[in-house]
Amino acid sequence: MTSRRDLLRLGATALLAPSCATTRRTPRQVVDSPRTTAWNQALTAPGAELNLELGPGAVEGSIPDALRGSRALWNGPALLRLGGRLAHPFDGHGLVRDYAFLADGGVRFTSRFVDTEALRAERRAGRLVHRGIGTLPYDVDEADGPAKNRAAPALKNVANTTLTDFGGRLLAGWEGGAPHALDRASLATLGLERFGVLEETDAFLAHTRLDRRRNVMVGLTPRPGRTSALTFRELGPDFVERVHVDVTLESPSFVHDFVITDRFYVLALNPLSVNLLTYFSMTRGTATLMDMLATAPEKARAVVLVPRPPPDARGARTAQATLVSTPAPVFAVHYAQAFDDGGAVVLDVCAFEDFTFGQEFGFTGPTTPLDPSLQDERRPQRLVRLRLDPEARTSTAQVLSKQGVDFPRVHPELDGVKAPLMVAATRADLAHSDPFDSVMSLDLIDLERPEQVWTSPADTFVGEPLFVPTPGGALDEGHLVACVTDAPRGKTHLVVLDPKSLARGPLARVEVPLLPYAFHGVSLRG
């Protein structure tokens, strides 16, 4: 399977999966509107390193007692605009934002850039230096632009996607390479973490899974080629690999996330096609890897189940994947949960019917504005429950919400176990999803109970919500915390809500200066 970083290494292997599909981005007129202006401000805010002590008087409402002593952190791209060119959001530099809920009801806010080699190089130059996944550093219409693009370094580890709290450290993930380890208290960058097993060119998927029952972090190294090779790795809190499982699939595929059960590693097949003409444009320095790719929706009717070793397993293993057919095409970027249910596997997934690479977050090119209406041209991702039968290799599907759903999160201790509650980002307009203006909660036990939704004010945008469990409480007891990017007012708001009563609105709201829209986060204690 191919991650965003693995695309950087497709090289000649792209010729092994040719397609005549046109994936090249075409110029378009971006309609000026308050929403477009706000979206561009939300994504291209430069970011800053801040240390703010916000006492109880700076909090609108009151931080709930159950949150005090916990932290909510998000990672996401910053410094998108450098030297007059706009980077694709996937190529922005990682900025970690940390909200610590204090015992007196105040909040300590800290933001730090992840100190990567790419950040240092581009700050020194004051412009884009690296070829990114979706961005070229030089204008292709300039006489020497393509040659400069070909000569530019291709590996741009920006550590901008996820945060994982494990082994006494935070890991800032980017699936193109090894994660960067951060000091858990200060957010200082400690360096690349290769776990003693990752080679310099190995990818490590940004999304990981934490199996609290086995006390392991599960990661994934994908390798592209004529066949798709996956290595699932289980690491202890000492960051020593306990076991890894190699599996080979017979088609090029895209993977950004996966889930686990006690018996399986689980992910959608996500088959890709590769445009030969755009591949040659890429080698000439006039196109990006994102331009080269397209989904193959006619083949996207399968979920991959990879047998997982027992808890006491050690060393290397090879597995045979089981492909389970789905009733309709499923192209998945994010998953809510998976769990074993007797002989079946239940998978809750945010499913696209199709997906266009390169247009994420409304990206239209390095010299034109972001266009939030781009996402309105496709159908939103739907939260679907698939009940998979590994023996029959068939499944049934049930749509769980009328909303367009993404960034789903459950109780952080329940990877691989049936969770009672999910929170997610959504949009008040049921016909569309991202950019999100709302958060939602959904009862995953009583599927007849309607979802609850809270919507932020006009021309503001909601990022990934986190579920912060109540210490010692039931598995569905906790709070929803999310960041609202309020570009018209030059602010970012942290909102605290009761996921069982979203209609009440925020229990607490905290303002900090405007920061760029973030990707994924983590909640932790202490």
C-alpha positions in Angstrom: 0.0 0.0 0.0 1.2 3.5 -0.7 1.3 6.2 1.9 1.8 9.8 1.1 5.6 9.4 1.6 5.7 6.2 -0.3 4.5 8.1 -3.3 7.8 9.9 -3.2 9.5 6.6 -3.9 7.2 5.2 -6.6 9.7 6.1 -9.3 9.7 3.6 -12.1 7.4 1.3 -10.3 4.6 3.7 -11.2 4.9 2.2 -14.8 3.7 -1.1 -13.4 0.2 0.2 -12.7 -0.6 2.5 -15.6 -3.8 4.4 -16.2 -5.1 6.7 -18.8 -7.0 8.7 -16.2 -6.3 12.4 -16.1 -5.3 13.4 -12.6 -3.5 16.7 -13.5 -4.9 19.7 -11.7 -6.5 22.3 -14.1 -6.6 26.0 -13.3 -9.9 27.3 -11.9 -11.3 30.6 -10.9 -11.7 30.8 -7.2 -14.8 32.7 -6.3 -14.2 35.5 -3.8 -16.5 35.3 -0.7 -16.2 35.8 3.0 -16.0 32.0 3.4 -13.1 31.7 0.9 -11.3 34.6 2.6 -11.8 33.0 6.0 -10.7 29.6 4.8 -7.5 31.0 3.3 -6.7 32.9 6.5 -7.4 29.8 8.5 -4.9 27.6 6.6 -2.2 30.2 5.8 -1.9 31.8 9.2 1.9 31.6 9.7 1.9 30.1 13.2 3.9 31.2 16.1 5.7 29.8 19.2 3.7 30.9 22.2 3.7 30.6 25.9 0.5 31.9 27.5 -0.8 31.6 31.0 -4.6 32.1 30.9 -6.1 32.4 34.4 -9.7 31.4 35.2 -10.8 35.0 34.4 -9.7 34.5 30.8 -12.0 31.4 30.4 -15.5 32.0 29.2 -17.6 29.6 31.3 -15.7 27.1 33.5 -13.2 24.3 32.8 -15.0 21.2 34.2 -13.3 19.6 37.2 -12.8 16.3 35.3 -10.7 18.0 32.7 -8.3 19.7 35.2 -4.9 18.0 35.1 -5.3 16.8 31.5 -4.0 18.2 28.3 -5.3 18.4 24.7 -2.8 18.7 21.9 -3.0 19.0 18.1 -0.5 18.9 15.3 -0.9 20.5 11.9 0.8 22.4 9.1 2.1 26.0 9.4 4.3 28.3 7.2 2.4 27.2 4.1 3.2 30.5 2.3 7.0 31.0 1.8 8.7 33.1 -0.8 5.5 34.0 -2.6 4.4 30.3 -3.1 1.8 28.3 -1.3 2.6 24.8 -0.2 -0.1 22.1 -0.3 -1.2 21.7 3.3 0.3 18.2 3.4 3.7 20.0 2.9 3.4 22.5 5.7 5.6 22.4 8.7 4.4 20.7 11.9 3.2 23.1 14.7 2.2 21.5 17.9 -0.5 23.3 20.1 -0.8 22.2 23.7 -3.7 23.2 26.0 -3.0 22.2 29.6 -6.1 22.5 32.0 -4.8 23.7 35.3 -6.1 22.9 38.8 -7.3 26.4 39.4 -9.5 26.4 36.3 -7.0 28.3 34.1 -5.3 27.1 30.9 -1.6 27.1 30.0 -1.2 27.3 26.2 2.1 26.4 24.4 2.8 26.1 20.7 6.1 24.8 19.3 7.3 24.0 15.8 8.7 20.5 15.3 12.4 21.2 14.6 12.8 19.2 11.4 15.6 19.4 8.9 13.1 20.7 6.3 11.9 23.5 8.6 15.5 24.6 9.2 16.3 24.6 5.5 13.2 26.5 4.4 13.5 29.0 7.2 17.1 29.8 6.2 16.1 30.2 2.6 12.9 32.1 3.2 11.2 30.0 0.5 10.2 26.5 -0.4 13.2 24.3 -0.9 11.9 20.7 -1.0 9.7 19.0 -3.5 6.6 18.1 -1.5 3.9 15.6 -2.0 1.7 18.1 -3.6 4.0 21.1 -4.2 6.9 22.1 -6.4 9.3 24.7 -5.1 9.7 26.5 -8.4 7.4 27.8 -11.1 7.1 25.3 -14.0 6.6 28.2 -16.4 9.9 29.7 -15.7 12.7 28.8 -18.1 14.8 27.0 -15.4 11.9 26.1 -13.1 11.6 22.4 -14.1 15.3 21.8 -13.9 15.4 23.4 -10.4 12.4 21.2 -9.3 14.3 18.1 -10.5 17.3 19.1 -8.5 15.4 20.0 -5.3 15.5 17.5 -2.5 12.5 15.2 -2.6 12.2 14.0 1.0 10.4 16.6 3.1 9.7 15.1 6.5 7.5 17.8 8.0 6.2 15.9 11.1 2.8 17.7 10.7 0.1 15.0 10.9 -0.4 13.2 14.2 0.7 13.0 17.8 1.0 9.8 19.7 1.6 9.6 23.5 3.5 6.5 24.2 6.7 5.4 26.1 7.0 8.6 28.0 7.3 10.7 24.8 5.2 12.3 22.2 5.7 11.2 18.6 5.0 13.8 15.8 4.0 11.6 12.9 4.3 12.0 9.1 3.8 8.9 7.1 6.6 9.7 4.7 9.3 8.7 7.2 10.2 8.2 10.8 8.3 10.2 13.4 10.0 12.9 15.4 10.2 12.3 19.2 9.2 15.3 21.4 9.8 15.9 25.0 6.4 15.3 26.6 6.6 18.3 28.9 8.4 21.0 26.9 7.5 19.9 23.4 11.2 20.2 22.5 12.2 18.1 19.5 14.5 15.2 20.5 15.1 13.9 16.9 14.0 11.2 14.6 12.8 8.0 16.2 13.6 4.9 14.2 12.9 2.3 16.9 16.1 0.5 16.0 14.5 -1.1 13.0 13.5 1.6 10.5 16.0 2.2 7.6 16.6 5.8 6.4 14.2 5.3 3.5 11.5 3.5 5.4 8.1 5.1 5.9 6.2 4.8 9.1 2.5 5.6 8.9 1.5 8.8 10.7 -1.5 7.1 12.3 -0.7 4.4 14.9 -2.8 2.3 17.2 -2.3 1.8 20.9 -3.4 -1.6 22.3 -3.6 -0.9 26.0 -4.3 -4.5 26.9 -1.0 -5.7 25.3 0.7 -2.4 26.1 2.0 -2.0 22.6 2.0 0.6 19.9 1.1 -0.8 16.5 2.6 1.0 13.5 2.8 0.3 9.8 5.6 0.5 7.2 4.2 0.4 3.6 6.4 -0.2 0.6 5.2 0.5 -3.0 5.9 -1.4 -6.1 4.2 -3.8 -8.5 2.8 -5.4 -5.4 2.0 -3.6 -2.2 4.1 -4.7 0.7 3.0 -3.9 4.3 4.9 -4.4 7.5 2.9 -4.1 10.7 5.1 -3.5 13.7 4.2 -3.9 17.4 6.5 -2.0 19.8 6.6 -2.0 23.6 6.9 1.2 25.7 10.7 0.9 25.5 10.3 1.4 21.7 11.7 -2.1 21.1 9.9 -4.0 18.4 8.3 -7.2 19.7 6.9 -8.6 16.5 6.4 -7.6 12.9 4.1 -9.0 10.3 4.8 -8.8 6.6 2.0 -9.1 4.1 1.8 -8.6 0.3 -1.1 -7.3 -1.7 -1.4 -7.7 -5.5 -2.3 -4.1 -6.3 -1.0 -0.5 -5.6 -3.1 1.1 -2.9 -3.2 4.1 -0.7 -3.2 4.0 3.1 -3.4 6.8 5.6 -4.9 5.0 8.6 -5.8 1.5 9.8 -7.4 -0.1 12.9 -6.9 -3.2 15.0 -8.8 -5.9 16.7 -7.5 -8.7 18.9 -7.3 -10.9 15.8 -6.7 -8.6 12.8 -5.1 -5.5 11.4 -7.9 -3.9 9.3 -8.0 -1.4 6.5 -9.7 -0.7 3.2 -8.0 -1.8 0.0 -8.1 1.7 -1.5 -6.8 0.7 -4.9 -4.9 3.3 -7.0 -4.4 4.0 -10.7 -1.3 5.9 -11.8 -1.3 8.2 -14.8 1.7 7.5 -17.1 1.7 10.9 -18.8 1.7 12.7 -15.5 4.4 10.4 -14.2 6.7 11.6 -17.1 5.7 15.2 -16.3 6.8 14.5 -12.7 10.2 13.2 -13.8 10.6 16.4 -15.8 9.8 18.6 -12.8 6.5 19.9 -14.0 4.0 17.8 -11.9 3.7 16.4 -8.4 3.1 13.0 -7.1 -0.4 14.0 -6.1 -1.1 14.9 -9.7 -0.1 11.5 -10.8 -2.6 9.5 -8.7 -6.2 8.6 -9.0 -8.5 6.2 -7.2 -9.8 3.1 -8.9 -13.4 3.1 -7.5 -14.5 0.1 -9.6 -12.0 -2.0 -7.6 -12.7 -0.3 -4.2 -15.0 -3.0 -3.0 -12.8 -4.8 -0.4 -11.5 -4.6 3.1 -8.2 -6.1 4.0 -7.9 -8.4 7.1 -4.4 -9.3 8.1 -4.1 -12.0 10.9 -2.5 -10.5 14.0 -0.2 -12.6 16.1 -1.1 -13.5 19.7 0.2 -11.3 22.6 3.2 -13.5 23.4 4.5 -13.6 19.8 8.0 -12.4 19.1 10.1 -11.8 15.9 9.2 -11.7 12.3 6.2 -13.4 10.6 4.6 -13.5 7.2 0.8 -13.5 6.8 -1.7 -14.0 4.1 -4.3 -11.2 3.8 -8.0 -11.9 3.5 -10.0 -9.6 1.1 -13.6 -9.2 2.2 -15.9 -7.8 -0.4 -18.1 -4.8 0.4 -21.6 -4.0 -1.0 -20.5 -0.6 -2.4 -17.2 1.1 -3.1 -15.4 2.1 0.0 -12.4 4.5 -0.2 -11.3 5.2 3.3 -9.0 7.8 4.8 -10.0 7.6 8.5 -11.6 4.9 10.7 -13.5 5.2 13.9 -13.0 1.7 15.3 -12.9 -2.0 14.7 -13.6 -4.9 17.0 -14.2 -8.7 17.0 -17.8 -9.8 17.4 -17.8 -13.6 17.6 -16.4 -14.8 14.3 -17.1 -11.5 12.6 -15.2 -8.2 12.5 -17.1 -4.9 12.9 -15.6 -1.9 11.2 -16.8 1.7 11.5 -15.3 3.7 8.7 -15.6 7.1 7.1 -16.2 6.0 3.5 -15.9 8.0 0.3 -17.3 6.8 -2.9 -14.4 8.4 -4.7 -11.6 10.9 -3.9 -9.5 13.3 -5.9 -5.9 13.6 -5.0 -4.2 17.0 -4.8 -7.4 19.0 -4.0 -7.3 18.4 -0.2 -8.2 21.4 1.8 -9.2 23.2 -1.4 -5.6 23.4 -2.8 -5.6 24.8 -6.4 -2.0 25.4 -6.9 1.1 27.3 -5.5 0.0 30.7 -6.8 -3.8 30.7 -6.4 -6.0 30.8 -3.3 -7.4 27.7 -1.6 -11.0 27.0 -2.7 -13.3 25.6 0.0 -16.0 25.0 -2.6 -13.9 22.2 -4.2 -15.0 19.8 -1.6 -18.7 20.6 -2.4 -18.2 19.0 -5.8 -18.0 15.5 -4.4 -20.3 13.5 -2.1 -19.3 13.6 1.5 -17.8 10.8 3.4 -20.4 8.7 5.2 -19.9 6.8 8.5 -20.6 3.2 7.6 -20.6 0.1 9.8 -19.4 -2.9 7.9 -19.9 -6.3 9.4 -17.2 -8.5 7.9 -17.3 -12.3 7.6 -13.7 -13.5 7.2 -14.8 -17.0 6.3 -17.4 -16.1 3.6 -15.4 -13.0 2.6 -18.6 -11.0 2.4 -20.0 -8.1 4.4 -23.1 -6.1 5.2 -23.2 -2.3 5.4 -25.2 0.1 7.5 -24.9 3.9 7.3 -24.8 5.2 10.9 -25.4 9.0 10.5 -27.1 11.4 8.1 -24.1 13.7 8.5 -21.0 13.8 6.5 -18.4 12.5 9.0 -14.6 12.7 9.3 -12.0 12.9 12.1 -13.8 10.2 14.2 -12.5 9.6 17.7 -13.5 7.2 20.4 -12.2 6.7 24.0 -8.4 6.6 23.7 -8.1 3.4 25.7 -10.4 1.4 23.4 -8.4 0.7 20.2 -9.5 -2.7 19.1 -12.4 -2.9 21.6 -16.1 -2.0 21.1 -16.5 1.7 22.1 -19.8 3.2 23.3 -19.4 6.7 22.0 -17.8 8.5 19.0 -17.1 12.2 18.5 -16.3 13.6 15.0 -16.1 16.6 12.8 -19.1 17.3 10.5 -20.9 20.1 8.8 -24.4 21.6 9.3 -25.0 21.3 5.5 -26.0 17.6 5.2 -25.1 17.5 1.5 -21.5 18.3 2.2 -18.8 17.8 4.7 -15.4 19.5 4.8 -14.5 22.2 5.5 -16.2 21.4 8.8 -18.2 23.9 10.8 -19.6 21.5 13.4 -18.8 18.6 15.8 -21.0 15.7 16.5 -21.3 12.8 18.9 -22.9 9.4 18.2 -24.0 6.5 20.4 -22.3 3.5 19.0 -24.4 1.0 21.1 -27.9 2.4 20.6 -27.7 3.0 16.8 -31.3 4.2 16.7 -30.4 7.2 18.9 -29.9 10.3 16.7 -26.5 12.0 16.5 -26.0 15.2 18.4 -24.5 18.3 16.6 -23.1 21.6 17.7 -22.3 24.2 15.0 -19.8 27.0 15.3 -20.5 30.6 14.0 -20.5 31.5 10.3 -17.1 31.5 8.5 -15.4 29.7 11.3 -14.0 26.1 11.0 -13.9 23.2 13.3 -11.0 20.8 13.5 -10.7 17.2 14.8 -12.5 16.9 18.2 -10.9 14.8 21.0 -12.8 12.7 23.5 -11.2 13.3 27.0 -12.4 10.6 29.3 -13.4 11.3 32.9 -10.8 9.7 35.2 -12.5 6.6 36.9 -15.7 7.2 35.0 -17.7 5.0 32.7 -16.3 4.5 29.2 -18.8 7.0 27.7 -18.1 9.7 30.4 -15.9 12.6 29.3 -15.8 15.8 27.4 -15.4 16.8 23.8 -12.7 19.4 23.1 -12.1 21.0 19.8 -10.4 24.0 18.2 -12.5 26.5 16.2 -10.5 28.7 13.8 -12.1 32.1 13.8 -10.0 33.9 11.1 -12.4 36.9 10.8 -11.7 37.8 14.5 -8.0 36.7 14.3 -8.6 34.1 17.0 -8.5 30.4 17.6 -11.0 29.1 20.2 -10.7 26.0 22.3 -14.3 24.8 23.1 -15.3 22.3 25.7 -18.6 20.5 25.3 -20.6 17.7 26.9 -20.8 15.1 24.1 -24.1 13.8 25.6 -25.6 17.3 25.5 -24.1 19.2 22.6 -27.2 21.4 22.3 -26.1 23.2 25.5 -23.2 24.7 23.7 -19.7 25.2 25.1 -19.2 24.7 28.8 -16.0 26.6 28.4 -14.2 28.6 25.7 -10.6 29.8 25.6 -9.2 32.3 23.1 -5.6 32.4 21.8 -4.2 34.3 18.8 -5.1 32.9 15.4 -3.1 29.7 14.5 -3.4 27.6 11.4 -6.0 24.9 11.1 -4.7 21.6 12.5 -4.9 18.0 11.5 -4.9 15.4 14.3 -4.5 15.5 18.1 -4.2 13.5 21.3 -5.4 13.9 24.9 -3.3 12.9 27.9 -3.0 13.3 31.7 -0.2 15.2 33.3 
